[in-house]
């Protein structure tokens, strides 16, 4: 059993994760329309990951005899000025999610809720990885620049980043069962 305060805070996190999934899906659609297949694939993958993050919390609330609320979603933006803006927004959103996770951890300490604290440790690590990934993508985009062929190289780099993320996840999953 968890407190009503923690239940409400975790439901807020469900909303934030669900919105991230929809936000990245909207970005993927924009990238696809702009001919940036690699960036679109990466953002589709990120969208699915965010949904998984949401579902973990959803299930956790059920496990602790709390009530998970299916969130209503505001429409995410559909238009972006550039792929650079897209990934700047991804990074900003990941920082927002990290702050929210940190706030949840703070509630755990305040309420001596060590079960939820233990549950959230995965999110703490995941957010460090997500922020690092987004910041790394922005660094690569800056290095590539904004010249005539930059979109081609950015898109190509996104395919490499996606392959690297997928390989790391497959290796981690293989290590969990060993």
C-alpha atoms as a printed R data frame, in Angstrom:
    type eleno elety resid chain resno      x       y       z
1   ATOM     1    CA   UNK     A     1  0.000   0.000   0.000
2   ATOM     2    CA   UNK     A     2  1.256   3.482  -0.825
3   ATOM     3    CA   UNK     A     3  0.044   6.891   0.270
4   ATOM     4    CA   UNK     A     4 -2.488   8.884  -1.703
5   ATOM     5    CA   UNK     A     5  0.241  11.493  -2.243
6   ATOM     6    CA   UNK     A     6  2.526   8.913  -3.852
7   ATOM     7    CA   UNK     A     7 -0.356   7.447  -5.851
8   ATOM     8    CA   UNK     A     8 -1.177  10.887  -7.262
9   ATOM     9    CA   UNK     A     9  2.483  11.608  -8.014
10  ATOM    10    CA   UNK     A    10  2.919   8.289  -9.831
11  ATOM    11    CA   UNK     A    11 -0.251   8.942 -11.823
12  ATOM    12    CA   UNK     A    12  1.235  12.299 -12.818
13  ATOM    13    CA   UNK     A    13  4.344  10.435 -13.968
14  ATOM    14    CA   UNK     A    14  2.141   8.106 -16.017
15  ATOM    15    CA   UNK     A    15  0.772  11.202 -17.774
16  ATOM    16    CA   UNK     A    16  4.254  12.576 -18.383
17  ATOM    17    CA   UNK     A    17  5.497   9.285 -19.836
18  ATOM    18    CA   UNK     A    18  2.380   8.921 -21.998
19  ATOM    19    CA   UNK     A    19  2.784  12.457 -23.300
20  ATOM    20    CA   UNK     A    20  6.458  11.774 -24.089
21  ATOM    21    CA   UNK     A    21  5.367   8.772 -26.140
22  ATOM    22    CA   UNK     A    22  2.864  10.861 -28.116
23  ATOM    23    CA   UNK     A    23  5.298  13.795 -28.406
24  ATOM    24    CA   UNK     A    24  8.019  11.588 -29.893
25  ATOM    25    CA   UNK     A    25  5.490   9.939 -32.188
26  ATOM    26    CA   UNK     A    26  4.477  13.376 -33.518
27  ATOM    27    CA   UNK     A    27  8.146  14.211 -34.030
28  ATOM    28    CA   UNK     A    28  8.656  10.904 -35.851
29  ATOM    29    CA   UNK     A    29  5.794  11.712 -38.192
30  ATOM    30    CA   UNK     A    30  7.264  15.135 -38.933
31  ATOM    31    CA   UNK     A    31 10.711  13.618 -39.604
32  ATOM    32    CA   UNK     A    32  9.162  11.008 -41.878
33  ATOM    33    CA   UNK     A    33  7.349  13.690 -43.853
34  ATOM    34    CA   UNK     A    34 10.625  15.610 -44.182
35  ATOM    35    CA   UNK     A    35 12.362  12.533 -45.617
36  ATOM    36    CA   UNK     A    36 14.412  11.846 -42.506
37  ATOM    37    CA   UNK     A    37 13.851   8.113 -42.247
38  ATOM    38    CA   UNK     A    38 16.637   7.476 -39.717
39  ATOM    39    CA   UNK     A    39 15.397  10.184 -37.356
40  ATOM    40    CA   UNK     A    40 11.819   8.940 -37.745
41  ATOM    41    CA   UNK     A    41 12.844   5.360 -36.913
42  ATOM    42    CA   UNK     A    42 14.769   6.548 -33.855
43  ATOM    43    CA   UNK     A    43 11.805   8.595 -32.611
44  ATOM    44    CA   UNK     A    44  9.356   5.717 -33.214
45  ATOM    45    CA   UNK     A    45 11.614   3.567 -31.057
46  ATOM    46    CA   UNK     A    46 11.784   6.253 -28.357
47  ATOM    47    CA   UNK     A    47  7.994   6.588 -28.441
48  ATOM    48    CA   UNK     A    48  7.589   2.876 -27.770
49  ATOM    49    CA   UNK     A    49 10.115   3.061 -24.917
50  ATOM    50    CA   UNK     A    50  8.197   5.887 -23.273
51  ATOM    51    CA   UNK     A    51  5.008   3.847 -23.458
52  ATOM    52    CA   UNK     A    52  6.825   0.966 -21.776
53  ATOM    53    CA   UNK     A    53  7.961   3.346 -19.027
54  ATOM    54    CA   UNK     A    54  4.347   4.407 -18.539
55  ATOM    55    CA   UNK     A    55  3.137   0.822 -18.391
56  ATOM    56    CA   UNK     A    56  5.702  -0.157 -15.750
57  ATOM    57    CA   UNK     A    57  4.297   2.509 -13.444
58  ATOM    58    CA   UNK     A    58  0.741   1.542 -14.365
59  ATOM    59    CA   UNK     A    59  1.417  -2.062 -13.328
60  ATOM    60    CA   UNK     A    60  3.333  -1.029 -10.215
61  ATOM    61    CA   UNK     A    61  0.343   0.932  -8.968
62  ATOM    62    CA   UNK     A    62 -1.810  -2.168  -9.320
63  ATOM    63    CA   UNK     A    63  0.774  -4.253  -7.461
64  ATOM    64    CA   UNK     A    64  0.694  -1.896  -4.471
65  ATOM    65    CA   UNK     A    65 -3.105  -1.791  -4.320
66  ATOM    66    CA   UNK     A    66 -3.344   1.698  -5.792
67  ATOM    67    CA   UNK     A    67 -5.342   2.949  -8.764
68  ATOM    68    CA   UNK     A    68 -3.612   3.758 -12.053
69  ATOM    69    CA   UNK     A    69 -5.373   6.409 -14.109
70  ATOM    70    CA   UNK     A    70 -5.342   6.295 -17.889
71  ATOM    71    CA   UNK     A    71 -4.256   9.814 -18.810
72  ATOM    72    CA   UNK     A    72 -6.002  12.175 -21.184
73  ATOM    73    CA   UNK     A    73 -3.462  13.543 -23.630
74  ATOM    74    CA   UNK     A    74 -3.156  17.047 -25.016
75  ATOM    75    CA   UNK     A    75 -2.280  17.204 -28.705
76  ATOM    76    CA   UNK     A    76  1.507  17.451 -29.100
77  ATOM    77    CA   UNK     A    77  2.932  19.899 -31.641
78  ATOM    78    CA   UNK     A    78  2.778  18.696 -35.222
79  ATOM    79    CA   UNK     A    79  5.203  21.127 -36.836
80  ATOM    80    CA   UNK     A    80  8.849  21.817 -36.100
81  ATOM    81    CA   UNK     A    81 11.307  24.283 -37.613
82  ATOM    82    CA   UNK     A    82 14.147  21.811 -38.077
83  ATOM    83    CA   UNK     A    83 15.525  18.453 -37.046
84  ATOM    84    CA   UNK     A    84 17.865  20.396 -34.775
85  ATOM    85    CA   UNK     A    85 14.822  21.827 -32.991
86  ATOM    86    CA   UNK     A    86 13.279  18.350 -32.718
87  ATOM    87    CA   UNK     A    87 16.268  16.961 -30.860
88  ATOM    88    CA   UNK     A    88 16.665  20.067 -28.732
89  ATOM    89    CA   UNK     A    89 13.044  19.534 -27.653
90  ATOM    90    CA   UNK     A    90 13.716  15.830 -26.989
91  ATOM    91    CA   UNK     A    91 16.591  16.809 -24.704
92  ATOM    92    CA   UNK     A    92 14.498  19.425 -22.894
93  ATOM    93    CA   UNK     A    93 11.683  16.939 -22.385
94  ATOM    94    CA   UNK     A    94 14.053  14.300 -21.030
95  ATOM    95    CA   UNK     A    95 15.376  16.831 -18.509
96  ATOM    96    CA   UNK     A    96 11.782  17.516 -17.437
97  ATOM    97    CA   UNK     A    97 11.142  13.792 -16.968
98  ATOM    98    CA   UNK     A    98 14.356  13.467 -14.945
99  ATOM    99    CA   UNK     A    99 13.242  16.266 -12.637
100 ATOM   100    CA   UNK     A   100  9.893  14.569 -12.173
101 ATOM   101    CA   UNK     A   101 11.576  11.258 -11.280
102 ATOM   102    CA   UNK     A   102 13.812  13.103  -8.818
103 ATOM   103    CA   UNK     A   103 10.716  14.657  -7.243
104 ATOM   104    CA   UNK     A   104  9.186  11.181  -6.873
105 ATOM   105    CA   UNK     A   105 12.341   9.955  -5.148
106 ATOM   106    CA   UNK     A   106 12.074  12.933  -2.790
107 ATOM   107    CA   UNK     A   107  8.515  11.934  -1.882
108 ATOM   108    CA   UNK     A   108  9.725   8.390  -1.202
109 ATOM   109    CA   UNK     A   109 12.266   9.658   1.311
110 ATOM   110    CA   UNK     A   110  9.780  12.012   2.918
111 ATOM   111    CA   UNK     A   111  7.233   9.204   3.338
112 ATOM   112    CA   UNK     A   112  9.680   6.381   4.101
113 ATOM   113    CA   UNK     A   113  8.301   4.531   1.073
114 ATOM   114    CA   UNK     A   114 11.222   2.209   0.384
115 ATOM   115    CA   UNK     A   115  9.316  -0.124  -1.938
116 ATOM   116    CA   UNK     A   116  8.568   2.726  -4.326
117 ATOM   117    CA   UNK     A   117 12.091   4.068  -3.867
118 ATOM   118    CA   UNK     A   118 13.445   0.689  -4.941
119 ATOM   119    CA   UNK     A   119 11.046   0.611  -7.907
120 ATOM   120    CA   UNK     A   120 12.142   4.092  -9.017
121 ATOM   121    CA   UNK     A   121 15.865   3.284  -9.062
122 ATOM   122    CA   UNK     A   122 15.463   1.830 -12.546
123 ATOM   123    CA   UNK     A   123 13.963   5.149 -13.686
124 ATOM   124    CA   UNK     A   124 16.806   7.136 -12.126
125 ATOM   125    CA   UNK     A   125 19.345   5.155 -14.149
126 ATOM   126    CA   UNK     A   126 17.180   5.180 -17.282
127 ATOM   127    CA   UNK     A   127 16.871   8.966 -17.181
128 ATOM   128    CA   UNK     A   128 20.626   9.402 -16.843
129 ATOM   129    CA   UNK     A   129 20.978   7.281 -19.979
130 ATOM   130    CA   UNK     A   130 18.182   9.108 -21.833
131 ATOM   131    CA   UNK     A   131 19.602  12.558 -21.104
132 ATOM   132    CA   UNK     A   132 23.090  11.436 -22.088
133 ATOM   133    CA   UNK     A   133 21.762   9.980 -25.347
134 ATOM   134    CA   UNK     A   134 19.806  13.139 -26.239
135 ATOM   135    CA   UNK     A   135 22.755  15.399 -25.375
136 ATOM   136    CA   UNK     A   136 25.054  13.180 -27.481
137 ATOM   137    CA   UNK     A   137 22.698  13.443 -30.447
138 ATOM   138    CA   UNK     A   138 22.662  17.231 -30.126
139 ATOM   139    CA   UNK     A   139 26.468  17.264 -29.991
140 ATOM   140    CA   UNK     A   140 26.638  15.171 -33.180
141 ATOM   141    CA   UNK     A   141 24.132  17.452 -34.908
142 ATOM   142    CA   UNK     A   142 26.237  20.481 -33.958
143 ATOM   143    CA   UNK     A   143 29.363  18.799 -35.349
144 ATOM   144    CA   UNK     A   144 27.623  17.953 -38.608
145 ATOM   145    CA   UNK     A   145 26.464  21.549 -38.927
146 ATOM   146    CA   UNK     A   146 23.740  23.073 -41.023
147 ATOM   147    CA   UNK     A   147 25.230  23.018 -44.514
148 ATOM   148    CA   UNK     A   148 23.531  21.730 -47.646
149 ATOM   149    CA   UNK     A   149 24.159  18.046 -46.989
150 ATOM   150    CA   UNK     A   150 23.819  18.163 -43.216
151 ATOM   151    CA   UNK     A   151 20.327  16.645 -43.153
152 ATOM   152    CA   UNK     A   152 21.589  13.582 -45.004
153 ATOM   153    CA   UNK     A   153 24.412  13.072 -42.513
154 ATOM   154    CA   UNK     A   154 22.206  13.761 -39.498
155 ATOM   155    CA   UNK     A   155 19.700  11.198 -40.724
156 ATOM   156    CA   UNK     A   156 22.440   8.661 -41.387
157 ATOM   157    CA   UNK     A   157 23.847   9.250 -37.906
158 ATOM   158    CA   UNK     A   158 20.402   8.683 -36.362
159 ATOM   159    CA   UNK     A   159 20.284   5.210 -37.933
160 ATOM   160    CA   UNK     A   160 23.635   4.455 -36.301
161 ATOM   161    CA   UNK     A   161 22.450   5.770 -32.938
162 ATOM   162    CA   UNK     A   162 19.296   3.660 -33.126
163 ATOM   163    CA   UNK     A   163 21.279   0.528 -33.979
164 ATOM   164    CA   UNK     A   164 23.608   1.211 -31.066
165 ATOM   165    CA   UNK     A   165 20.719   1.744 -28.610
166 ATOM   166    CA   UNK     A   166 18.973  -1.409 -29.785
167 ATOM   167    CA   UNK     A   167 22.185  -3.453 -29.471
168 ATOM   168    CA   UNK     A   168 22.789  -2.141 -25.943
169 ATOM   169    CA   UNK     A   169 19.226  -3.000 -24.929
170 ATOM   170    CA   UNK     A   170 19.485  -6.489 -26.417
171 ATOM   171    CA   UNK     A   171 22.749  -7.055 -24.542
172 ATOM   172    CA   UNK     A   172 21.191  -5.809 -21.299
173 ATOM   173    CA   UNK     A   173 18.180  -8.053 -21.725
174 ATOM   174    CA   UNK     A   174 20.438 -11.002 -22.455
175 ATOM   175    CA   UNK     A   175 22.424 -10.238 -19.309
176 ATOM   176    CA   UNK     A   176 19.329 -10.064 -17.102
177 ATOM   177    CA   UNK     A   177 18.357 -13.653 -17.773
178 ATOM   178    CA   UNK     A   178 21.904 -15.020 -17.360
